Amino acid sequence: MSSPSSSVQEARKAIADRLRHIRQDAGLTGRDLAIRCGWNPSKASRIENAKTRPSDQDIREWCRACGGDDQADDLISATRTADSMYREWRHLQRTGMVRNQTSDVPLYQRTRHMRVYCSNVIPGLLQTQGYAEALLGTIAELFETPNDATEAATARVERSKVLHDGSKRFALIVEEDVLYFPFGDAETMAGQLGYLLTVMALPSVSLGVIPRTTARRMWTLEGFLAFDAAQVQVETLSANIIVTRPSEVAIYLRAFERFSKMAVHGAKARALILEAMTALG
């Protein structure tokens, strides 16, 4: 699979290409442009080759130097859209984690079919208050951001009420090891695993577990969420990457189908969850 950041890189390259075409249409060399803007020539080159992100002011000066002031606002908007596709967790959580739990609520509400794959934690949609609070607390500690884990966990659980909307479909798949990764104490984990058994009964929810011993038709990936066939969010350690290019979204959906065929559902999935509960002692 291609890197999830390729859509972001492609968007930024498209902006750089547009800036280069504006310069060329004005009959200017890169050096001419740099002189008019009062820049080092290397700066113009880095911007044109998508190695440096241009600031809003850079774009305005570039367009002004080329007689294309009317194109500046459109390019600035495109740059901000590209930036929004790559969202660093540290930036998203700089004032706490509650906002990040509520900002995607409209997206969750308008999505008809959500697919979620997790290889490292219980999916956020299925987390209990205790599990979410323990997990979010470790995240705040790692990124050294304000720790509002209790409030953020409450917001996460509130967001998860969308599972009860019978007009939607939720397909979630976890690796079996996720059932054994402890966040919180044994009581918290027992409550979390028990909740998985409960939520599996919802008609809108399909929960699959990929057994450790299953022959792999797809390697483990970082967690991702697919919203219909329009958008995928890939959750890396440092950032939440939004993928919208149709061909790239299709690859994630294809991977999800492979995961689904590797997973067990229904009674077999419940048996794996019960084994994990027994292992808690």
Sequence and secondary structure as in RCSB ss.txt:
>XXXX:A:sequence
MSSPSSSVQEARKAIADRLRHIRQDAGLTGRDLAIRCGWNPSKASRIENAKTRPSDQDIREWCRACGGDDQADDL
ISATRTADSMYREWRHLQRTGMVRNQTSDVPLYQRTRHMRVYCSNVIPGLLQTQGYAEALLGTIAELFETPNDAT
EAATARVERSKVLHDGSKRFALIVEEDVLYFPFGDAETMAGQLGYLLTVMALPSVSLGVIPRTTARRMWTLEGFL
AFDAAQVQVETLSANIIVTRPSEVAIYLRAFERFSKMAVHGAKARALILEAMTALG
>XXXX:A:secstr
   TTHHHHHHHHHHHHHHHHHHHHTT  HHHHHHHHT  HHHHHHHHTTSS   HHHHHHHHHHTT GGGHHHH
HHHHHHHHHTEEEHHHHTTT SHHHHHTTHHHHHH SEEEEEESSS  GGG  HHHHHHHHHHHHHHHT    HH
HHHHHHHHHGGGGG TTSEEEEEEEGGGGG   S HHHHHHHHHHHHHHTTSTTEEEEEE TTS  SS     EE
EETTTEEEEE SSEEEEE  HHHHHHHHHHHHHHHHHSB HHHHHHHHHHHHHHT 
